[in-house]
């Protein structure tokens, strides 16, 4: 079908809503009728030529063979499709025999729907079509809708036809039917201010994806191919992939069998996809309904090719209970094995933040990759993502772990940055990730980044957010750049495309915490001691309780529960259930009373002098507690010390501990920290090379032999450095940190490995500022152009 005929058909179907459904449905509900009726009419049109054969087979099975249950295979053979209808009705017959009785028409229509095979009945149920038929019958518009869909002015069959005026109506191919479906979906969503492209990926994007997945191996395709889309929408990406590799006029012309698989969570879109599979002769049972993330529908199944445009920026919190139990990952698809800084391997979380689940779909596809040994080719994946998949998430977090697993296992082949405003529902930059577990030899250990952001042609009219498109020449250029596998910066009709090649490790980094010592002053001042009377998180409500109920707070606070709840409501103070229970707990009040009394005793014994050396102050506190035989837990003692101390850059460093480190223990520590003698040859200072190196990791030599002191780190002053994997942490620290902050040290045990990909950094082109002369010239020209304008406006 040519483009004009396609547009005419879509316009005719679109007009049915306004002609027949106005005042019966609100505008946003038109799609609930139009979309299922388009599907139904297409199925009906395909079955019309074999209707008599199906009825003959039905008669044979019931009357001659005496089957108690219908033989599904026999009926399918008679219809010529994987679906059939055993009722005496067709849509045309329903219209031709209709009377003025809407109830009779509804009954006949329902009988017609019930005559379909189970796979079509499921589609009818997903569309909730029977309810729509009843509603239209009640409002007396069912016959009008039926008349439109059986009109001889449109052709939804796969055969050429003539309209009443003798004009030829071209056949509607299965591919053309797919276009009609998705164009109607896009128009309805756009009309309702919904996400116009939620289930619709622009054809030129799919075209690029199919080229980049299949072209590099077109001469080595397996005889049986499986293609999977875990977020298949209306099935466009699956069927376009199939068409691409089997097109007799195409470049590949594969002769093998192609099997399509997919899963879709939206009932309506699933129904469209499944009906599309039926129409095009694919097995509809391979299309599943439900959440891909919640249920591993294809567990144990591996696929040759996977193409997908999963939802991005959408929460997966409703699926969390199927994937995580608390913090534990219970779905093996989202667990990866990674090594830590020292090479010890363990299972790691591969789930992103709950607000964006796009990388989970990528991990679902990675889980379904075929090993190279099974087909000689492995698997190839093309998946569309927004920018967050490239860089969100910190080292050790789920997103970073996913990127790290994919890159360290050499699965990432290339990423292509697409133009902005290419999709219908978003103007943001999008990227195609290409994955393969059988990369060409010259691509192994490497990743190619292609910046095609500037490679597009403008549309004459916007389609949703889409204001540009990729033309065949653009796709051909991207493929040329990909296949050459070279760094370049080229031009196509004034539009730029660039390519860069990276080692896998170029995207990795160590995240290392840089610590600084805690420096505290301390003093038993009354106002500091008073803060111990209340829990920090309950300060205000506890203060109010004490003012209202006095000593009863320590003896029987529970009896005032109702009054406390009224106070919290009145003051709009929001507390968790745990905090509310703590507020009326005698245990909490007694604890803080004990802390307050102990601090007062310490004040009496130690005095109110200010100490600039917290280490001396702490020893005095511990001595008093011992002398007074006051038993405090470590937490309680720290609570008191924290209450009466504060940071001061001029105070002495707070000592954590001092310990003997020598012999084998020292050698193990040096090995753990990576401090080998040959790496220390450039160190200068008063200490030995070894002691200088250890100080950089927080171990400071004292005057005593083989004794090393460690200091408490100040969390408020803690910083982190992202150090490229190709750089040595110790050397980086000396060059970038130590020269600026002398007392800093590396907390090597906190080291995490992360991966991120920054297109902006790799492809940034500096544009120099304009000269002052150019700017001055523009200002003068503007001044000249506006001369007399103000006088004219003011009339002076």
N, C-alpha and C positions, 0 to 999 in steps of 0.2 A: 504494500500500500504506500502510495506516495505521500509526501508531507501534507499537501493540500487536502487530500482525502482523509488523512488522519485527523487534521484539525477540524474538518467539517463534521466528522463522526463524533469527536469529543464535544464540539459545540452543540450538536443535536442532543446528545445525552445530557449535557449540562442544562439545556433548556427545559428538559422534562420536569426538573424540580420546580422551576417557576411556573410552568404551565399547569401542573397537576397538584403540587403539594403545598402551594401557598395557602395560608390560613388553616391548613391541616397539621402542619409541622412548623415549629420554629425553624428559622433559617439554618441554625447550627445542627439540626437533626436531619436535613435532607439526605446526607450521606448514608444514614441508616437504612434508607430505602434504595437509593440509586446504586450504591456499590454492590449489594447482594443481587439486585435485579440484573445488573450487567453480567455478573458471574453466571447467574441462572440462565439468562438468555443465551449466553455463549455455549454453555453445556447443552442446553435444549437444542440449539441449532446444530451442534455436532451430532446429536443423537437422532435427529429427524430422519435422515436417509435409512437408518437401520431399525427404525421403530417397529415395523412389521416383523422383521426377523426376530427381534427380542420377544415380541408377543407370541410368536410361533414357538420359540424355545420355552417360554413360560408355560404355554398350553401343553407342550410335550412333557415337561417335567411334572406337571400337576396331574394331567389326565391319563397320559399313556405310560409314563415311567412310574407314576405314583409316588414321587418323592415327597417325604414328609417335610423336608427342608430343601430350600432351593439350592441348586448347584451354582455357586457364584462364578466358577470358571466358565461354565457353559454360557451363561448370560453375558459375561464379558466378551467371549469369543463372538457372540452374536452382535453385540453393539460395536465391536471393533475398538473399544476403549477399556480402560480399567474401571469404568463406571457405567451405569445403565439406569433405566427407569422402566419399571414393570407396570405402571398405570396405563390406562388407555389414553391418557391426556398428553398433549403437547401444549405449549403456551399459545400457539396459533389456534389450536382446536378449542382451548378454553375461551379465547376471545370470539371465535366464529360462532360458538354455540351459546354464548352468554345471553341471558334474558335480563329483564329489569330487576330481578331479585339479587340483591347484593349477597344475601345469605347463601343462596344456592351457588353463586360464583365462589364465595369463600370456601364452602364445603368441597367443591370440585377442585379448587386450587390446593387445598390441604391434602386431598386424596392424591393429587399429582405430586406434591412434595414428598408424601410418605412412600411413593413408589420408587424413589431413588435408592441406589445402593448405599450401604452404610457409610462409605467414605464421603459421599456427597451429603448425606443426612447430618454428619458431623459438621460439615461446613455450614449448612443451613442453621444448625443449632448455634454455632459460634456467632453467626450474623444475627441471631434472634429474629429470623425472617418470618416465622409463623405469627409472632406477635405483631409484626408490621403488617402482614396480610390482613389480620383481624382488624387492626386499627383502620387501615385504608377501606376495608369493607364497611365498617361502622360509619365512616365519614363519606361513603359513597364515591370514592375516587379510585377504587381498585381497577375498575374497568378502563378508566382513562389512562392509568399507568400501563396497563396491559396493552392497550391500543398503541401507545407510543413505542413500547419495546418490541412489538411485532410489526411495526410500520414497515411498509415496503420501500420507504425512502432511506432506510439505513440497512446496512448489510453486516450482521455480526456472524455470518457463516464463513466457512473457509472456501466457499465456491463463489465464482463471479455471478452477479445477478443484475437484473434490469429493474429500474424504478418505474412507477406508473407512467412516467413521461418518456420512457424508452432509453433513458440514460444508463450507461454501464456503471455498476457499483463494484469496485474491485473487491476481491476476496480479502478477508481479514486473517492474516497469518497468525500463528501462535505468538510469534515475536511481536507483531503488531498489536495483538490483544494485550500483551504485557505492557506495551507503551500506553495503551488506553487506560488500563488499570492505574498505573502509577501517575499518569497525568491528572486523572480525576482525583486521586488521593491528594496530590500536591495542591490542586485548585481548591478542594474542600478545606484542607488545613489552612491554606492561606486566607480563604474567605472567613474562617472562624478565628483568625489571629492565633492559630496554633503553630507548632513548629512545622513549617511547610516541608522541610526536607527530612523529617524524623525517620521516615522509612524510604527515602528516595535519594540515592547517590547519583549525581549527574553522570550521564552516559559516558562523557569523555574521560571522567575519572576512572570509571570501570574499564574503559578501553585501555587507558594507560596501565592500570593494574594487571589486566590480562596479558598485555604485551610484556610487561617486565617479569611476570611469573612464568609464562610459557615460551616466549621467544628464545631465551638462552638455551633451552633444552628441546627445541621443537623437532630436532632430528633424532631424539632419543626418548620419545614418549612411550610409556608402557602400554601394552595392548588393552589393559583394563585400567581406567582412571577413576578415582574418587575425589570429589570436590566437596568441601564443607564450609559452611558459614554459620558460626554460632549465634549471630544476631541477624538472621536472614531477611527480616522485614517481609516485603512482598515477593522476595525471591529474585529480584532483578540481577543481583551480582552472580548468583548461581547460574541462571539461564544464559546470561550474557557470556559467562565463561564457557559454558557448553557450546554456545553458538560460535564463539571465537575459534575454538580448536576443531570444530567439526564442519565449519563453513566450507562448502565445496569450492567456493570462489576465493577463499582466504589463503593466507600464507602457509598455514599449518596443514589443514585438511587431514586431521587425524582420522584413522579408520577404526580405531579401537572403540570399545564400549565406554560410555561415560555415565557414572552414577552420581546423583546429586543428593546431598544431605544438608539439613539445616534445622535450626530451632528458633522459635519466635515466641515472645511472651505475650504480645498483644493479640487477643482473640480474633479481632476483625482482620488484622494484617496476616495472621496465620491462615485464616480462612481463604484470603485472596491468594496467598502463596501456594497453599495446597491445591486450590482449584487450578491455578496456573500450571502446577506440576502435572495434574491430570490432563489438562488441555494439550500440553506439549509432549505427552507420552512418557513422562518420567514417573517413577514410583512414588506416589503421594505418601506412602507409609514411612518414607525416609525423612519426612518433615515432621518435627515434633513441636508440641505446644507446651509452653511453660518457661520458667526461668532457667537459663543455661547455667547460671552461677549456683543456684540452689540444688539442682539435680544434675549429676553427671550422666546424662541420657545415653551417651555413646561411650560409656566406660569400656575400656579395653579395645576400642576400635581406633585404628590409625588411618590417616588419609594422605593421599598423594599431594593434594593442593588445597590450600585454605585461603579464602579471600573474605574480608569483612570490613564493615564500617561500623564498629560498635558504638553504643551511646557514650558520649563523653560529657563530663560535668554533671553526671547524674548519680544520685545516692544509691548505694547497694545495701543500706542498713537493714532493709526488710529481708535480705538474704543472709545476713550475718550469722543468724542462729544455725544455719546449715553448714557454715564454713568455720566458725570459731566457737569454742566453748570457753567463755571468759577470754583469756589471752592465748589459750592453746588452739592451734590450727588443727581441725579435725578432717579437713578435706585434703588428701594428698596432692591434688592438682596445684595447691597453693603453698606447698612446702618445697624448699630447695636446699641443697647441701652446698655450703660455702666454707671456705677456710678463713680463719682469723689471721691476724698479723703474723703469728708465729707458725702458721701452716697447719693448725689443728682444725679438722673438718667437723662440722655439726649441722644439724637441721636448723633452717632459718625461716622466718616469716616472709612470705611473698604475697602479702595483701596490702593494697594501697589504703589511703585514708577512706573513711566510709562515705565521704561526699562525692567520690569519683571512682567508678568501678571499671574504667576502660581497660586498665592494664590486666584486670582479671580475665577479660576475654582473650587478651594476648596469651596469657599463661594457659588458658584452656586450649588454645591452638597449639602451643608448644607441647603440651601434654599429649596431643594427638598426632605428633609428628612420627612418620614411619622411620624406623632405622634403615640405614642405607643397605644393609644386608638383605632386607626383605624385598626390595624392588630394584636395587642398583642405583636408585636416584635419590632416595631419602624423600624429604618433603620441602615444599616451597610455600611461603606464607606472604601475603600482602595484606596489610592492615592499616586503616586510616586512623590517625590520632591527632589531637590538638597538641599545643606546645607543652602542656603540663607533664605529659608522659616522658618528655626529654630531661626534665630537670627537677621536678618537685620531689620532696622527700629528702630527709637528711641521711647521711651515711649510717648504715645499719638499719634503716627503716625499710618498710615494705617496698615502696617504689624503687628505691635505690637497689635493694636486693634483687628485684626483678631485672632491672637493667644490667646489674652485675652478672647475674646468672646467664643471661642471654649473651652478653658480650664475652665473658670468660669462657663460655662453651663454644665460642666462635660461630654462633647462630646468626648474628646480625650481619647482613651482607651490605645493605645500603639504606639510606633514608633520603627521601626526596621532599624538599619543601615546595608546597604548591602555592599558587597565587592566592591572595586574600579574596574574599567575596566570590569564591568559586562554587560554594554550596548554597542551597536554597534557604537554610535555616540559621546560618551563621556567617558573619563576615570575618571571623578570626582566621589566623594562619593555621593551615592543616598540613599534615605530613603523612607520607606513605612509608611505612616500615616494611622492608623486604627481608625476610628471614629464610635461611636455608641451612640444613644440617649436612649438606654435601656441596660446599662452595668449590668453585673452580680453583685449581691449584694456586694460580697467581693471586687469588683473592683471599686466601686463607691467612688468618691472623690480622686481616685488614678490614676496615669499614670505609665505604665511600659515602660521602655526603654531597648531595646535589642540590644546589640552590636554584630552583626554577620559579622563584617568587615573581619574577618580572616577565615570565614567559606566558603571555595570554593575549586574547583579542577581546575588545569591549563588545558587549551586547547592545543592540539598539534600544532594547527595553529591559528593565530589570525584571527578574523573576524571583520574588521574595527578596532575599539579601544577595542573590546571585546577579552580578553585573558584568561578568566576564566568562570566557570559556577557553578551553584548550582546543586548538585546531589540530588536525592530523599532522601538520608540519611541526607543531610544538612537541607532540608525542614522539614523532620520529627523531627529533633532535635530542630529547631526553634519553631515548633508547640508544642513540649513537654515543652520547656522553657516557652512559652507563656501561656499554659494551667495550668502549675504548679503555676504560678504567685508568684514566690519567687526570692529573690536575690540570684545570683549564679555566679560562674565562672567555666565553665566546658570545657571539651576537647572532640573533635571528631576526631580520627585518627591524633592526633598531632595538630589539629586546635582548636582555642579558641572561645568560645561564652560566653557572660556575660549578666546578667540581673540585673537591679536595679529598685526599686519601690519608687515612690515619691508621696507626697501629691500634689494636684493641686496647692496649694499656694506656693510650693517650687520654681516654675518657675516665680513668680511675684516679682516685686520690685517697690519701690517708687523712682522716680527720683526727687531729691530735690536740688534746687539751694542754694548754700552757698555764701552769700554776704560778701563783705568787704567794709569798708567806702572809699569814694572818698576823696583823700587828694590832694589839689591843691595849687600851688603858682600862683600869678598873677602879671602882670606888663604891663603898657602901653608903650611897646617898639615900635619904628617906624617899624621895620621889621615884627612884629606881626600884627600891625594895617594895614600894607600894604596888608596883605592876604585877608582883607575884600573887596578889590577892585574887586575881581573876585569870581565867583561861583566855589566851589571846583571841581565839575565834568567838568567844562568848562574852567579851569584855562589857559591852553596853547592857545586855540583858542581865548579867550577873550583878553589875553595879546597881541597876534598878531594883533587883530582888533584895539586895542588901539594904537599900534605903527603905524599901517597903516592909520587909519582914524581919530585919535585924538578925539576932542570933538564931532565929528559927531556920535560917538558911543552913545552919550546921547541925540542927537537931531534927527538924521535920519539914524539909522543903517540899516534899511530895504532896502535902495537903493543899498547897497553893497552886497546884497544876492548872486548874481552870483559870484562875486569875492571871497566871503567867501567859497562857494561850491567848487570852483576851488582850493582854498588853502587846503581845507579838503581832496580833492582827491589827490592832489600832495603830501601831507604829510602823506597820508594813515591813516587819523584819522577817525575812525568809530564812528558816533553818531547816536542815535535813532532819529526818526522824532520829538519826543518831545524835545530832546536836541537841534536839529537844529532850531526849532521854538523859543526856549528860547534864543539862541545865537543872533537872530536878533530881539529880543523883547525889545522895549524901557523900558518896565516895569522892566525887570531884570536888565538892566544897571542902571536905576534910583534907584532901590532898593539898589544895592551895593554902589552906590555913596553916598546915604543917610547913610548907615552903616559906610562908611569910614569917612564922615564928622562928624558924631556923635561921633565916637571913637576919632577923633582929638580934639573935644570939651572936651570930658572926660579927655583926656590926659592933656589939658591945665588946667583944674580945679583940677584934682587929683594929677597930677605930674607923675614922672617916677619911683617912689620908688617901690621896690619889696615887695610884701606882702606874708607872710607865712601863713596868716589866710584868706582864701578866703571869709569867712563869713563877716569879717570887710570890705574887698575890695568890695564885692557885695553891702553892705549897703551904702557905699560911692557913688557907681555908681548910685544907685536908688535915693539917695538924690540929686545928680547933675541933673539927668534927670527930677526930680520933680521941682527943682529950675529953670531950663532952660525951663520948660514947653515943653519938648521934648516927643512927643508921639511915643512909640515903641510898637509893638506887643510883646507878650511873646517870640515868635520864634525869632524875630529880636534882642531882648535884649540878649537871650541866645546865638545867633550867635556871638555877640560881646564878651560876657564873655568867650565863648569857644575859641575864637581866641587869647585871651590874657592871657590864663591860661594853666597850664600844671601840670602833676602828679609829686608829690615829696613825698616820703615816710616819710619825716620829717615834712611835712606841717600839719596844723591842719585839723581835719575831717570837711567835708562840711555838714552843717546841712540842712536837708530837711524841717523839721518843728518841732515844739514843741506844745503839746496839753494836755489838762486836761483829764485824764481818771480815773474815780472813779465810785463807786456805781454800778448800773445795767450795765452801759457801760463797766466797768472793768470786771464784772462777765461774760458778753457775750464774751469779748475778751479772757479771760482765758479759757472759754469753747471752743471757736473757735480754740485756739492753743493747746488744750488738756493739759493745765497746771492745774491739780488738786492737792490739798494740799498733798494727800497721795503719789503723785508721786514726791514731792519736798523734801522729808525728808532727802535726802543725800547731799543736797546743802550746800556749805560753802561760807563764804565771808562777806564783810562789809554790804551789803544790806540785806534786808529781803529775805526770800526764794522766795516770789512772785516776787520781783524786780529782783532777780538773774535770775529767769526763764524767765521773760519778756525780759531781755537783750539778752538772747539766741535767741530770735525771732525778735530782732531789735528795741525793745522799752527800752530806757535807762532812768532811773529815774534821775531827776535833783534835785537841792537843794530845789526847790519849791515843796510844798505839792501837791501830786497827778498829778504832771506834768511829762510827758515822752517825750524824744527827739528821733526823728528818723533821721538817716543820709542818705545822698545820697549814693547809691551803685555804685561802680566802675565796669562797665561792663567788662573792660579788666582784672580785677582780679577775676571776678565771676567764680566759679567752681560748678560742680554738683556732687552729690553723688548718686549712685544706692544702695538703702538700702533694703534688703530683706523684704518682706511683714510681715514675722514673727517677725521682730525686731521693736522696738519702735524708731521712728525718733529722738526724743529728746535724748534718752539714747545713741543712736548711735553717735549723734553729739557730746555729751560730751566726749565719749570714743575715737572717731576716729578723730575729727576735733578740738574741743575746746582746747584740750591739746597741739595742735601744733600751732594753730592760735588764739590767745586770742581775737582779735577784730572781729572775724567772727560771723555771725549770720545766722539763718535759715530763708529762704524766703518760709514760709509754703504755701502761696497762689499760688506759682508756681508749687506745687507738682503735678506730673503726675504719673499714674500707668502704668507700662509696663510689658511685659512678653517675655521671651526668653528661649531657650533650648540649652544648651551647652553640646553636647556629649563628646567633648574633655575634658572638666572639670570633668565630672562625671566618665568617664572611663579612665582617664589618669593614667598610671602606670609608676612610676619613675624608671628609669634605672640608677643605680649608675655608676659613671665614673670608667673607668679602672684604676687599680693601676699603679703607676710609674714603678714598676718592669715589669709588662706586656708590657707596651709601650716600655720600654728600650729593652726588649727581642726581640720584633718585629723589632725594628730599627737595632739591631745587626744582626738579621737574614737577613734582606734586604741588609745590607751592605755586608754580606758574599756572598749572592746570586749574587750581582752585582760586586764582586771583579774581577778586570781585564777587565771588560766590556769596560770602557772608553779607556784603553790602546789598546784594540782590535779594537775599532772604529777608533781611531786616528792612528793606525798602528805603535805604538811606543813600 
